[in-house]
Amino acid sequence: MIAHLSGRIIARGATFAIMDVHGVGFRLLMSTPTLSTLPADGSEARVFTHLHVREDELTLYGFATQDEREAFEALLGVSGVGPKVALGVLSALSPDELAQAVTTQDVALISSVPGIGSKTAQRIIVDLAGRLPTEAAASADTAARRGANPAVTEVREALLGMGFSAAETAQAISGASGDTAAELLRSALARLGGGR
């Protein structure tokens, strides 16, 4: 297996980048966050990789961090989740946000990812329970307490309805303060720059 690549970014698209490694161009499919962290074309970069093997094709996936690659590989172990869906999850949620959603059994957040229904979200939660590391156990504990609060669910639905992404919503709610839905929404919107 190819564990990582170091080389020069020579081109990129909406879902991929091409990296020149000693004269060989590797096409790497990537999540939106990973693509956004890449340096300008012509610059050197290092990415962690996963080689997905099927009967009729070999596909190389690139990741900014080892945590993202581990989350991707864990998602591939979930029945009904293929590489395209796994990459979609990691485009919407960081590995930490995914781990917190699994810890707090947040079906609504996971199923807000395009291509993920509530049954698949429930399977992800069951299959990945305890398998995803988080950067801070404390933030997972906070998320667990918040996940049980109906006001948080109300605020999440309101933010998603306003057009914020699942990742933006999760980040805003995790740092929001207040006890009522109105207080939490006001705080979350302030964190998001006052809304859109």
N, CA and C atoms as an extended XYZ file, in Angstrom:
588
Properties=species:S:1:pos:R:3:atomname:S:1:resname:S:1:resid:I:1 pbc="F F F"
N         0.835       -1.195        0.000 N   MET     1
C         0.000        0.000        0.000 CA  MET     1
C         0.871        1.246        0.000 C   MET     1
N         0.411        2.273       -0.691 N   ILE     2
C         1.121        3.556       -0.707 CA  ILE     2
C         0.641        4.355        0.504 C   ILE     2
N         1.531        4.619        1.444 N   ALA     3
C         1.137        5.282        2.694 CA  ALA     3
C         1.096        6.795        2.579 C   ALA     3
N         2.027        7.373        1.818 N   HIS     4
C         2.003        8.823        1.611 CA  HIS     4
C         2.785        9.157        0.349 C   HIS     4
N         2.560       10.366       -0.147 N   LEU     5
C         3.297       10.863       -1.305 CA  LEU     5
C         3.813       12.259       -0.996 C   LEU     5
N         5.018       12.544       -1.448 N   SER     6
C         5.574       13.892       -1.370 CA  SER     6
C         5.969       14.306       -2.776 C   SER     6
N         5.497       15.446       -3.199 N   GLY     7
C         5.807       15.899       -4.551 CA  GLY     7
C         5.246       17.280       -4.819 C   GLY     7
N         5.167       17.630       -6.099 N   ARG     8
C         4.747       18.954       -6.519 CA  ARG     8
C         3.321       18.897       -7.045 C   ARG     8
N         2.473       19.801       -6.553 N   ILE     9
C         1.097       19.898       -7.053 CA  ILE     9
C         1.156       20.544       -8.432 C   ILE     9
N         0.630       19.834       -9.446 N   ILE    10
C         0.706       20.404      -10.793 CA  ILE    10
C        -0.654       20.793      -11.359 C   ILE    10
N        -1.734       20.280      -10.783 N   ALA    11
C        -3.086       20.646      -11.229 CA  ALA    11
C        -4.078       20.212      -10.169 C   ALA    11
N        -5.262       20.773      -10.254 N   ARG    12
C        -6.322       20.378       -9.328 CA  ARG    12
C        -7.683       20.629       -9.944 C   ARG    12
N        -8.678       19.891       -9.454 N   GLY    13
C       -10.063       20.076       -9.867 CA  GLY    13
C       -10.917       20.208       -8.627 C   GLY    13
N       -12.225       20.086       -8.802 N   ALA    14
C       -13.142       20.245       -7.668 CA  ALA    14
C       -13.005       19.110       -6.654 C   ALA    14
N       -12.602       17.922       -7.117 N   THR    15
C       -12.541       16.765       -6.217 CA  THR    15
C       -11.198       16.052       -6.228 C   THR    15
N       -10.211       16.592       -6.950 N   PHE    16
C        -8.936       15.885       -7.061 CA  PHE    16
C        -7.773       16.861       -7.219 C   PHE    16
N        -6.578       16.325       -7.015 N   ALA    17
C        -5.342       17.054       -7.309 CA  ALA    17
C        -4.400       16.085       -8.004 C   ALA    17
N        -3.531       16.619       -8.840 N   ILE    18
C        -2.516       15.795       -9.495 CA  ILE    18
C        -1.161       16.201       -8.933 C   ILE    18
N        -0.448       15.199       -8.438 N   MET    19
C         0.843       15.435       -7.805 CA  MET    19
C         1.941       14.754       -8.616 C   MET    19
N         2.978       15.517       -8.944 N   ASP    20
C         4.133       14.976       -9.656 CA  ASP    20
C         5.145       14.491       -8.626 C   ASP    20
N         5.414       13.180       -8.658 N   VAL    21
C         6.404       12.586       -7.757 CA  VAL    21
C         7.493       11.977       -8.625 C   VAL    21
N         8.628       12.684       -8.752 N   HIS    22
C         9.764       12.238       -9.557 CA  HIS    22
C         9.347       11.861      -10.982 C   HIS    22
N         8.548       12.732      -11.598 N   GLY    23
C         8.163       12.530      -12.984 CA  GLY    23
C         6.940       11.670      -13.218 C   GLY    23
N         6.333       11.134      -12.138 N   VAL    24
C         5.107       10.347      -12.267 CA  VAL    24
C         3.958       11.166      -11.689 C   VAL    24
N         2.906       11.357      -12.486 N   GLY    25
C         1.748       12.137      -12.031 CA  GLY    25
C         0.709       11.241      -11.385 C   GLY    25
N         0.427       11.468      -10.101 N   PHE    26
C        -0.586       10.712       -9.371 CA  PHE    26
C        -1.842       11.564       -9.244 C   PHE    26
N        -2.991       10.997       -9.654 N   ARG    27
C        -4.278       11.675       -9.493 CA  ARG    27
C        -4.881       11.204       -8.175 C   ARG    27
N        -5.096       12.153       -7.253 N   LEU    28
C        -5.581       11.832       -5.914 CA  LEU    28
C        -6.954       12.453       -5.707 C   LEU    28
N        -7.952       11.629       -5.395 N   LEU    29
C        -9.258       12.153       -5.012 CA  LEU    29
C        -9.154       12.628       -3.570 C   LEU    29
N        -9.751       13.800       -3.280 N   MET    30
C        -9.587       14.407       -1.955 CA  MET    30
C       -10.882       15.030       -1.463 C   MET    30
N       -10.984       15.164       -0.144 N   SER    31
C       -12.108       15.879        0.456 CA  SER    31
C       -11.911       17.377        0.235 C   SER    31
N       -12.987       18.121        0.375 N   THR    32
C       -12.922       19.579        0.215 CA  THR    32
C       -11.928       20.216        1.195 C   THR    32
N       -11.942       19.836        2.490 N   PRO    33
C       -10.969       20.437        3.413 CA  PRO    33
C        -9.514       20.156        3.032 C   PRO    33
N        -9.223       18.928        2.572 N   THR    34
C        -7.850       18.606        2.174 CA  THR    34
C        -7.439       19.439        0.968 C   THR    34
N        -8.320       19.546       -0.027 N   LEU    35
C        -8.001       20.367       -1.209 CA  LEU    35
C        -7.715       21.808       -0.817 C   LEU    35
N        -8.463       22.309        0.173 N   SER    36
C        -8.274       23.708        0.576 CA  SER    36
C        -6.966       23.934        1.319 C   SER    36
N        -6.356       22.864        1.858 N   THR    37
C        -5.091       23.024        2.585 CA  THR    37
C        -3.872       22.888        1.679 C   THR    37
N        -4.084       22.452        0.433 N   LEU    38
C        -2.944       22.272       -0.471 CA  LEU    38
C        -2.312       23.612       -0.834 C   LEU    38
N        -0.989       23.647       -0.997 N   PRO    39
C        -0.339       24.886       -1.431 CA  PRO    39
C        -0.649       25.171       -2.902 C   PRO    39
N        -0.205       26.302       -3.383 N   ALA    40
C        -0.446       26.706       -4.772 CA  ALA    40
C         0.181       25.710       -5.741 C   ALA    40
N        -0.394       25.630       -6.945 N   ASP    41
C         0.175       24.759       -7.969 CA  ASP    41
C         1.645       25.107       -8.181 C   ASP    41
N         2.463       24.069       -8.344 N   GLY    42
C         3.904       24.252       -8.497 CA  GLY    42
C         4.654       24.105       -7.184 C   GLY    42
N         3.913       24.095       -6.056 N   SER    43
C         4.541       23.981       -4.732 CA  SER    43
C         4.626       22.528       -4.289 C   SER    43
N         5.549       22.273       -3.384 N   GLU    44
C         5.731       20.929       -2.823 CA  GLU    44
C         4.687       20.676       -1.739 C   GLU    44
N         4.227       19.440       -1.657 N   ALA    45
C         3.249       19.062       -0.637 CA  ALA    45
C         3.472       17.600       -0.265 C   ALA    45
N         2.900       17.226        0.865 N   ARG    46
C         2.921       15.833        1.311 CA  ARG    46
C         1.503       15.458        1.708 C   ARG    46
N         1.018       14.338        1.217 N   VAL    47
C        -0.322       13.878        1.564 CA  VAL    47
C        -0.275       12.411        1.968 C   VAL    47
N        -1.143       12.041        2.900 N   PHE    48
C        -1.308       10.653        3.286 CA  PHE    48
C        -2.289       10.033        2.291 C   PHE    48
N        -2.122        8.762        2.004 N   THR    49
C        -2.907        8.158        0.930 CA  THR    49
C        -3.561        6.840        1.327 C   THR    49
N        -4.590        6.515        0.565 N   HIS    50
C        -5.250        5.210        0.656 CA  HIS    50
C        -5.482        4.740       -0.771 C   HIS    50
N        -5.010        3.539       -1.087 N   LEU    51
C        -5.206        2.961       -2.410 CA  LEU    51
C        -6.411        2.033       -2.345 C   LEU    51
N        -7.473        2.392       -3.086 N   HIS    52
C        -8.687        1.583       -3.098 CA  HIS    52
C        -8.642        0.668       -4.319 C   HIS    52
N        -8.704       -0.629       -4.085 N   VAL    53
C        -8.562       -1.611       -5.156 CA  VAL    53
C        -9.914       -2.264       -5.438 C   VAL    53
N       -10.315       -2.202       -6.728 N   ARG    54
C       -11.488       -2.942       -7.198 CA  ARG    54
C       -11.063       -3.775       -8.389 C   ARG    54
N       -11.922       -4.669       -8.821 N   GLU    55
C       -11.578       -5.543       -9.938 CA  GLU    55
C       -11.155       -4.764      -11.169 C   GLU    55
N       -11.862       -3.659      -11.432 N   ASP    56
C       -11.649       -2.940      -12.684 CA  ASP    56
C       -10.904       -1.618      -12.545 C   ASP    56
N       -10.510       -1.237      -11.332 N   GLU    57
C        -9.778        0.023      -11.198 CA  GLU    57
C        -9.014        0.135       -9.884 C   GLU    57
N        -7.998        0.967       -9.913 N   LEU    58
C        -7.238        1.356       -8.723 CA  LEU    58
C        -7.451        2.852       -8.549 C   LEU    58
N        -7.892        3.270       -7.374 N   THR    59
C        -8.139        4.687       -7.121 CA  THR    59
C        -7.331        5.116       -5.909 C   THR    59
N        -6.628        6.232       -6.047 N   LEU    60
C        -5.800        6.750       -4.962 CA  LEU    60
C        -6.503        7.942       -4.318 C   LEU    60
N        -6.625        7.904       -2.996 N   TYR    61
C        -7.251        8.983       -2.230 CA  TYR    61
C        -6.177        9.674       -1.403 C   TYR    61
N        -6.254       10.995       -1.312 N   GLY    62
C        -5.268       11.764       -0.567 CA  GLY    62
C        -5.889       12.497        0.607 C   GLY    62
N        -5.129       12.626        1.704 N   PHE    63
C        -5.630       13.233        2.936 CA  PHE    63
C        -4.578       14.146        3.552 C   PHE    63
N        -5.034       15.239        4.134 N   ALA    64
C        -4.121       16.188        4.762 CA  ALA    64
C        -3.513       15.631        6.049 C   ALA    64
N        -4.275       14.789        6.761 N   THR    65
C        -3.809       14.261        8.046 CA  THR    65
C        -4.033       12.755        8.129 C   THR    65
N        -3.302       12.126        9.035 N   GLN    66
C        -3.504       10.695        9.265 CA  GLN    66
C        -4.875       10.430        9.877 C   GLN    66
N        -5.363       11.361       10.721 N   ASP    67
C        -6.690       11.193       11.321 CA  ASP    67
C        -7.768       11.128       10.244 C   ASP    67
N        -7.634       11.972        9.218 N   GLU    68
C        -8.625       11.956        8.142 CA  GLU    68
C        -8.569       10.624        7.383 C   GLU    68
N        -7.359       10.145        7.128 N   ARG    69
C        -7.236        8.853        6.440 CA  ARG    69
C        -7.831        7.726        7.288 C   ARG    69
N        -7.564        7.730        8.584 N   GLU    70
C        -8.099        6.691        9.466 CA  GLU    70
C        -9.621        6.741        9.507 C   GLU    70
N       -10.191        7.958        9.524 N   ALA    71
C       -11.652        8.097        9.517 CA  ALA    71
C       -12.228        7.557        8.207 C   ALA    71
N       -11.551        7.846        7.087 N   PHE    72
C       -11.977        7.362        5.774 CA  PHE    72
C       -11.978        5.834        5.753 C   PHE    72
N       -10.897        5.227        6.232 N   GLU    73
C       -10.784        3.769        6.232 CA  GLU    73
C       -11.811        3.137        7.167 C   GLU    73
N       -12.086        3.805        8.294 N   ALA    74
C       -13.116        3.295        9.211 CA  ALA    74
C       -14.491        3.348        8.539 C   ALA    74
N       -14.767        4.441        7.830 N   LEU    75
C       -16.057        4.575        7.130 CA  LEU    75
C       -16.220        3.495        6.060 C   LEU    75
N       -15.131        3.115        5.399 N   LEU    76
C       -15.206        2.070        4.377 CA  LEU    76
C       -15.623        0.725        4.971 C   LEU    76
N       -15.405        0.549        6.264 N   GLY    77
C       -15.794       -0.689        6.930 CA  GLY    77
C       -17.275       -0.753        7.275 C   GLY    77
N       -18.003        0.347        7.046 N   VAL    78
C       -19.434        0.386        7.347 CA  VAL    78
C       -20.209       -0.131        6.134 C   VAL    78
N       -21.104       -1.064        6.358 N   SER    79
C       -21.915       -1.628        5.271 CA  SER    79
C       -22.704       -0.522        4.573 C   SER    79
N       -22.605       -0.485        3.256 N   GLY    80
C       -23.338        0.522        2.492 CA  GLY    80
C       -22.591        1.815        2.264 C   GLY    80
N       -21.387        1.935        2.818 N   VAL    81
C       -20.585        3.149        2.634 CA  VAL    81
C       -19.379        2.819        1.753 C   VAL    81
N       -19.359        3.409        0.576 N   GLY    82
C       -18.239        3.241       -0.329 CA  GLY    82
C       -17.316        4.438       -0.258 C   GLY    82
N       -16.254        4.452       -1.064 N   PRO    83
C       -15.291        5.550       -0.997 CA  PRO    83
C       -15.882        6.916       -1.341 C   PRO    83
N       -16.811        6.963       -2.293 N   LYS    84
C       -17.411        8.246       -2.674 CA  LYS    84
C       -18.208        8.839       -1.513 C   LYS    84
N       -19.000        8.003       -0.843 N   VAL    85
C       -19.791        8.468        0.299 CA  VAL    85
C       -18.874        8.839        1.464 C   VAL    85
N       -17.843        8.015        1.712 N   ALA    86
C       -16.907        8.302        2.804 CA  ALA    86
C       -16.222        9.651        2.590 C   ALA    86
N       -15.833        9.927        1.340 N   LEU    87
C       -15.200       11.211        1.034 CA  LEU    87
C       -16.194       12.355        1.217 C   LEU    87
N       -17.462       12.102        0.878 N   GLY    88
C       -18.503       13.109        1.084 CA  GLY    88
C       -18.686       13.439        2.554 C   GLY    88
N       -18.630       12.410        3.406 N   VAL    89
C       -18.752       12.628        4.854 CA  VAL    89
C       -17.608       13.511        5.341 C   VAL    89
N       -16.381       13.214        4.874 N   LEU    90
C       -15.218       13.972        5.325 CA  LEU    90
C       -15.120       15.347        4.671 C   LEU    90
N       -15.900       15.586        3.621 N   SER    91
C       -15.980       16.938        3.056 CA  SER    91
C       -16.907       17.803        3.903 C   SER    91
N       -17.880       17.154        4.574 N   ALA    92
C       -18.835       17.891        5.395 CA  ALA    92
C       -18.428       17.969        6.867 C   ALA    92
N       -17.762       16.912        7.362 N   LEU    93
C       -17.402       16.835        8.780 CA  LEU    93
C       -15.923       16.510        8.932 C   LEU    93
N       -15.258       17.199        9.831 N   SER    94
C       -13.866       16.854       10.123 CA  SER    94
C       -13.854       15.523       10.874 C   SER    94
N       -12.714       14.844       10.943 N   PRO    95
C       -12.659       13.594       11.721 CA  PRO    95
C       -13.117       13.787       13.166 C   PRO    95
N       -12.767       14.919       13.765 N   ASP    96
C       -13.195       15.191       15.142 CA  ASP    96
C       -14.703       15.360       15.238 C   ASP    96
N       -15.281       16.097       14.276 N   GLU    97
C       -16.733       16.300       14.289 CA  GLU    97
C       -17.466       14.987       14.058 C   GLU    97
N       -16.922       14.146       13.176 N   LEU    98
C       -17.520       12.831       12.936 CA  LEU    98
C       -17.458       11.991       14.203 C   LEU    98
N       -16.306       11.998       14.867 N   ALA    99
C       -16.156       11.218       16.103 CA  ALA    99
C       -17.127       11.699       17.169 C   ALA    99
N       -17.302       13.009       17.277 N   GLN   100
C       -18.248       13.548       18.260 CA  GLN   100
C       -19.678       13.172       17.907 C   GLN   100
N       -20.006       13.222       16.619 N   ALA   101
C       -21.355       12.847       16.187 CA  ALA   101
C       -21.629       11.378       16.496 C   ALA   101
N       -20.607       10.523       16.327 N   VAL   102
C       -20.761        9.103       16.653 CA  VAL   102
C       -20.913        8.929       18.162 C   VAL   102
N       -20.086        9.643       18.936 N   THR   103
C       -20.135        9.549       20.397 CA  THR   103
C       -21.488        9.990       20.942 C   THR   103
N       -22.030       11.071       20.371 N   THR   104
C       -23.303       11.620       20.861 CA  THR   104
C       -24.509       11.018       20.142 C   THR   104
N       -24.255       10.064       19.234 N   GLN   105
C       -25.302        9.406       18.461 CA  GLN   105
C       -26.181       10.431       17.741 C   GLN   105
N       -25.517       11.382       17.096 N   ASP   106
C       -26.193       12.481       16.411 CA  ASP   106
C       -26.576       12.066       14.984 C   ASP   106
N       -27.668       11.330       14.870 N   VAL   107
C       -28.142       10.846       13.568 CA  VAL   107
C       -28.461       12.017       12.650 C   VAL   107
N       -29.052       13.074       13.208 N   ALA   108
C       -29.451       14.228       12.387 CA  ALA   108
C       -28.250       14.878       11.702 C   ALA   108
N       -27.150       15.035       12.423 N   LEU   109
C       -25.972       15.670       11.843 CA  LEU   109
C       -25.373       14.794       10.746 C   LEU   109
N       -25.205       13.501       11.024 N   ILE   110
C       -24.596       12.617       10.033 CA  ILE   110
C       -25.497       12.477        8.805 C   ILE   110
N       -26.814       12.396        9.019 N   SER   111
C       -27.716       12.246        7.875 CA  SER   111
C       -27.908       13.550        7.111 C   SER   111
N       -27.371       14.665        7.623 N   SER   112
C       -27.428       15.930        6.869 CA  SER   112
C       -26.377       15.964        5.759 C   SER   112
N       -25.449       14.993        5.776 N   VAL   113
C       -24.441       14.892        4.720 CA  VAL   113
C       -25.112       14.360        3.458 C   VAL   113
N       -24.911       15.012        2.302 N   PRO   114
C       -25.518       14.517        1.067 CA  PRO   114
C       -25.138       13.060        0.794 C   PRO   114
N       -26.153       12.244        0.458 N   GLY   115
C       -25.908       10.836        0.162 CA  GLY   115
C       -26.040        9.923        1.367 C   GLY   115
N       -26.272       10.504        2.555 N   ILE   116
C       -26.415        9.702        3.776 CA  ILE   116
C       -27.850        9.825        4.277 C   ILE   116
N       -28.549        8.695        4.336 N   GLY   117
C       -29.891        8.674        4.914 CA  GLY   117
C       -29.823        8.325        6.389 C   GLY   117
N       -30.955        8.341        7.052 N   SER   118
C       -30.950        8.091        8.498 CA  SER   118
C       -30.517        6.655        8.822 C   SER   118
N       -30.884        5.680        7.972 N   LYS   119
C       -30.471        4.290        8.245 CA  LYS   119
C       -28.961        4.142        8.130 C   LYS   119
N       -28.377        4.763        7.108 N   THR   120
C       -26.915        4.698        6.956 CA  THR   120
C       -26.235        5.431        8.108 C   THR   120
N       -26.804        6.568        8.515 N   ALA   121
C       -26.242        7.321        9.651 CA  ALA   121
C       -26.251        6.467       10.909 C   ALA   121
N       -27.340        5.734       11.134 N   GLN   122
C       -27.417        4.860       12.310 CA  GLN   122
C       -26.380        3.736       12.229 C   GLN   122
N       -26.189        3.191       11.017 N   ARG   123
C       -25.165        2.141       10.840 CA  ARG   123
C       -23.776        2.695       11.130 C   ARG   123
N       -23.508        3.918       10.657 N   ILE   124
C       -22.206        4.551       10.912 CA  ILE   124
C       -21.983        4.683       12.415 C   ILE   124
N       -23.002        5.129       13.126 N   ILE   125
C       -22.883        5.320       14.585 CA  ILE   125
C       -22.609        3.984       15.277 C   ILE   125
N       -23.344        2.954       14.905 N   VAL   126
C       -23.166        1.633       15.542 CA  VAL   126
C       -21.795        1.045       15.205 C   VAL   126
N       -21.433        1.092       13.927 N   ASP   127
C       -20.180        0.456       13.492 CA  ASP   127
C       -18.924        1.201       13.941 C   ASP   127
N       -19.018        2.523       14.080 N   LEU   128
C       -17.820        3.298       14.418 CA  LEU   128
C       -17.711        3.655       15.900 C   LEU   128
N       -18.665        3.245       16.698 N   ALA   129
C       -18.628        3.555       18.131 CA  ALA   129
C       -17.313        3.074       18.738 C   ALA   129
N       -16.570        3.999       19.330 N   GLY   130
C       -15.310        3.675       19.983 CA  GLY   130
C       -14.137        3.458       19.045 C   GLY   130
N       -14.336        3.641       17.735 N   ARG   131
C       -13.256        3.370       16.779 CA  ARG   131
C       -12.596        4.634       16.242 C   ARG   131
N       -13.172        5.793       16.516 N   LEU   132
C       -12.616        7.037       15.985 CA  LEU   132
C       -11.992        7.851       17.108 C   LEU   132
N       -10.705        8.187       17.001 N   PRO   133
C       -10.074        9.012       18.036 CA  PRO   133
C       -10.522       10.459       17.892 C   PRO   133
N       -10.636       11.143       19.016 N   THR   134
C       -10.917       12.580       18.978 CA  THR   134
C        -9.728       13.309       19.557 C   THR   134
N        -9.554       14.557       19.141 N   GLU   135
C        -8.419       15.342       19.639 CA  GLU   135
C        -8.567       15.659       21.107 C   GLU   135
N        -9.803       15.818       21.557 N   ALA   136
C       -10.020       16.149       22.960 CA  ALA   136
C       -11.262       15.450       23.473 C   ALA   136
N       -11.067       14.570       24.438 N   ALA   137
C       -12.212       13.860       25.014 CA  ALA   137
C       -13.179       14.844       25.658 C   ALA   137
N       -12.651       15.943       26.168 N   ALA   138
C       -13.504       16.936       26.822 CA  ALA   138
C       -14.524       17.513       25.858 C   ALA   138
N       -14.102       17.783       24.622 N   SER   139
C       -15.048       18.354       23.669 CA  SER   139
C       -16.120       17.330       23.312 C   SER   139
N       -15.773       16.037       23.323 N   ALA   140
C       -16.775       15.004       23.069 CA  ALA   140
C       -17.768       14.943       24.223 C   ALA   140
N       -17.255       15.110       25.464 N   ASP   141
C       -18.148       15.126       26.621 CA  ASP   141
C       -19.112       16.301       26.542 C   ASP   141
N       -18.590       17.462       26.145 N   THR   142
C       -19.441       18.644       25.993 CA  THR   142
C       -20.480       18.395       24.919 C   THR   142
N       -20.051       17.808       23.808 N   ALA   143
C       -20.977       17.521       22.714 CA  ALA   143
C       -22.033       16.517       23.165 C   ALA   143
N       -21.636       15.553       23.996 N   ALA   144
C       -22.594       14.557       24.480 CA  ALA   144
C       -23.665       15.217       25.326 C   ALA   144
N       -23.243       16.155       26.194 N   ARG   145
C       -24.214       16.872       27.013 CA  ARG   145
C       -25.126       17.706       26.133 C   ARG   145
N       -24.539       18.373       25.138 N   ARG   146
C       -25.339       19.216       24.248 CA  ARG   146
C       -26.278       18.381       23.388 C   ARG   146
N       -25.812       17.190       22.967 N   GLY   147
C       -26.619       16.347       22.098 CA  GLY   147
C       -27.918       15.922       22.752 C   GLY   147
N       -27.942       15.863       24.096 N   ALA   148
C       -29.143       15.464       24.809 CA  ALA   148
C       -30.104       16.640       25.002 C   ALA   148
N       -29.682       17.837       24.655 N   ASN   149
C       -30.472       19.048       24.860 CA  ASN   149
C       -31.359       19.301       23.644 C   ASN   149
N       -32.695       19.320       23.802 N   PRO   150
C       -33.577       19.550       22.658 CA  PRO   150
C       -33.354       20.916       22.005 C   PRO   150
N       -32.869       21.897       22.788 N   ALA   151
C       -32.601       23.227       22.229 CA  ALA   151
C       -31.507       23.148       21.166 C   ALA   151
N       -30.536       22.261       21.381 N   VAL   152
C       -29.444       22.109       20.424 CA  VAL   152
C       -29.969       21.556       19.099 C   VAL   152
N       -30.860       20.580       19.185 N   THR   153
C       -31.464       20.017       17.973 CA  THR   153
C       -32.219       21.095       17.208 C   THR   153
N       -32.937       21.927       17.932 N   GLU   154
C       -33.702       23.018       17.310 CA  GLU   154
C       -32.770       24.010       16.611 C   GLU   154
N       -31.667       24.362       17.271 N   VAL   155
C       -30.699       25.300       16.695 CA  VAL   155
C       -30.013       24.686       15.483 C   VAL   155
N       -29.648       23.393       15.571 N   ARG   156
C       -29.008       22.716       14.442 CA  ARG   156
C       -29.920       22.762       13.213 C   ARG   156
N       -31.195       22.432       13.409 N   GLU   157
C       -32.137       22.438       12.293 CA  GLU   157
C       -32.302       23.843       11.719 C   GLU   157
N       -32.308       24.853       12.597 N   ALA   158
C       -32.439       26.239       12.134 CA  ALA   158
C       -31.236       26.652       11.291 C   ALA   158
N       -30.026       26.316       11.749 N   LEU   159
C       -28.814       26.689       11.009 CA  LEU   159
C       -28.731       25.966        9.668 C   LEU   159
N       -29.076       24.682        9.660 N   LEU   160
C       -29.074       23.931        8.403 CA  LEU   160
C       -30.104       24.509        7.442 C   LEU   160
N       -31.249       24.931        8.001 N   GLY   161
C       -32.294       25.552        7.191 CA  GLY   161
C       -31.872       26.896        6.612 C   GLY   161
N       -30.956       27.574        7.285 N   MET   162
C       -30.439       28.857        6.788 CA  MET   162
C       -29.396       28.672        5.699 C   MET   162
N       -28.996       27.423        5.473 N   GLY   163
C       -28.038       27.167        4.404 CA  GLY   163
C       -26.610       26.927        4.865 C   GLY   163
N       -26.377       26.903        6.174 N   PHE   164
C       -25.036       26.599        6.661 CA  PHE   164
C       -24.772       25.111        6.475 C   PHE   164
N       -23.511       24.750        6.225 N   SER   165
C       -23.169       23.349        6.025 CA  SER   165
C       -23.201       22.609        7.361 C   SER   165
N       -23.193       21.274        7.276 N   ALA   166
C       -23.180       20.453        8.486 CA  ALA   166
C       -21.934       20.738        9.319 C   ALA   166
N       -20.804       20.925        8.642 N   ALA   167
C       -19.553       21.199        9.362 CA  ALA   167
C       -19.601       22.557       10.053 C   ALA   167
N       -20.089       23.591        9.346 N   GLU   168
C       -20.207       24.926        9.955 CA  GLU   168
C       -21.154       24.880       11.146 C   GLU   168
N       -22.255       24.173       10.986 N   THR   169
C       -23.257       24.073       12.043 CA  THR   169
C       -22.681       23.387       13.278 C   THR   169
N       -22.000       22.270       13.070 N   ALA   170
C       -21.419       21.534       14.200 CA  ALA   170
C       -20.396       22.379       14.939 C   ALA   170
N       -19.554       23.097       14.192 N   GLN   171
C       -18.525       23.922       14.811 CA  GLN   171
C       -19.149       25.077       15.596 C   GLN   171
N       -20.172       25.715       15.016 N   ALA   172
C       -20.810       26.848       15.683 CA  ALA   172
C       -21.505       26.408       16.963 C   ALA   172
N       -22.192       25.262       16.909 N   ILE   173
C       -22.922       24.776       18.089 CA  ILE   173
C       -21.962       24.330       19.185 C   ILE   173
N       -20.836       23.713       18.791 N   SER   174
C       -19.899       23.216       19.808 CA  SER   174
C       -19.323       24.344       20.656 C   SER   174
N       -19.237       25.560       20.098 N   GLY   175
C       -18.690       26.678       20.868 CA  GLY   175
C       -19.728       27.678       21.332 C   GLY   175
N       -20.999       27.374       21.058 N   ALA   176
C       -22.062       28.316       21.432 CA  ALA   176
C       -22.345       28.243       22.925 C   ALA   176
N       -22.780       29.378       23.474 N   SER   177
C       -23.126       29.405       24.900 CA  SER   177
C       -24.593       29.787       25.053 C   SER   177
N       -25.192       29.315       26.122 N   GLY   178
C       -26.596       29.608       26.400 CA  GLY   178
C       -27.345       28.344       26.729 C   GLY   178
N       -28.512       28.518       27.325 N   ASP   179
C       -29.327       27.367       27.723 CA  ASP   179
C       -30.570       27.211       26.865 C   ASP   179
N       -31.134       28.323       26.407 N   THR   180
C       -32.337       28.242       25.582 CA  THR   180
C       -31.951       28.193       24.108 C   THR   180
N       -32.898       27.794       23.282 N   ALA   181
C       -32.651       27.736       21.844 CA  ALA   181
C       -32.297       29.118       21.305 C   ALA   181
N       -32.991       30.144       21.780 N   ALA   182
C       -32.741       31.514       21.297 CA  ALA   182
C       -31.319       31.962       21.649 C   ALA   182
N       -30.879       31.680       22.879 N   GLU   183
C       -29.525       32.071       23.299 CA  GLU   183
C       -28.469       31.312       22.499 C   GLU   183
N       -28.697       30.017       22.330 N   LEU   184
C       -27.744       29.206       21.571 CA  LEU   184
C       -27.673       29.660       20.111 C   LEU   184
N       -28.829       29.967       19.516 N   LEU   185
C       -28.855       30.399       18.120 CA  LEU   185
C       -28.124       31.724       17.962 C   LEU   185
N       -28.367       32.658       18.883 N   ARG   186
C       -27.695       33.965       18.833 CA  ARG   186
C       -26.179       33.779       18.928 C   ARG   186
N       -25.744       32.937       19.856 N   SER   187
C       -24.316       32.697       20.052 CA  SER   187
C       -23.701       31.990       18.836 C   SER   187
N       -24.415       30.994       18.294 N   ALA   188
C       -23.908       30.266       17.128 CA  ALA   188
C       -23.787       31.186       15.920 C   ALA   188
N       -24.792       32.057       15.705 N   LEU   189
C       -24.747       32.998       14.588 CA  LEU   189
C       -23.594       33.996       14.742 C   LEU   189
N       -23.337       34.398       15.991 N   ALA   190
C       -22.206       35.310       16.234 CA  ALA   190
C       -20.895       34.620       15.856 C   ALA   190
N       -20.773       33.334       16.177 N   ARG   191
C       -19.573       32.584       15.820 CA  ARG   191
C       -19.444       32.415       14.313 C   ARG   191
N       -20.569       32.396       13.641 N   LEU   192
C       -20.557       32.237       12.180 CA  LEU   192
C       -20.457       33.571       11.458 C   LEU   192
N       -20.236       34.642       12.197 N   GLY   193
C       -20.079       35.957       11.583 CA  GLY   193
C       -21.403       36.677       11.346 C   GLY   193
N       -22.408       36.346       12.160 N   GLY   194
C       -23.661       37.072       12.066 CA  GLY   194
C       -24.627       36.527       11.040 C   GLY   194
N       -24.351       35.315       10.505 N   GLY   195
C       -25.290       34.727        9.547 CA  GLY   195
C       -24.970       35.147        8.131 C   GLY   195
N       -25.907       34.825        7.237 N   ARG   196
C       -25.714       35.108        5.813 CA  ARG   196
C       -26.758       36.071        5.319 C   ARG   196
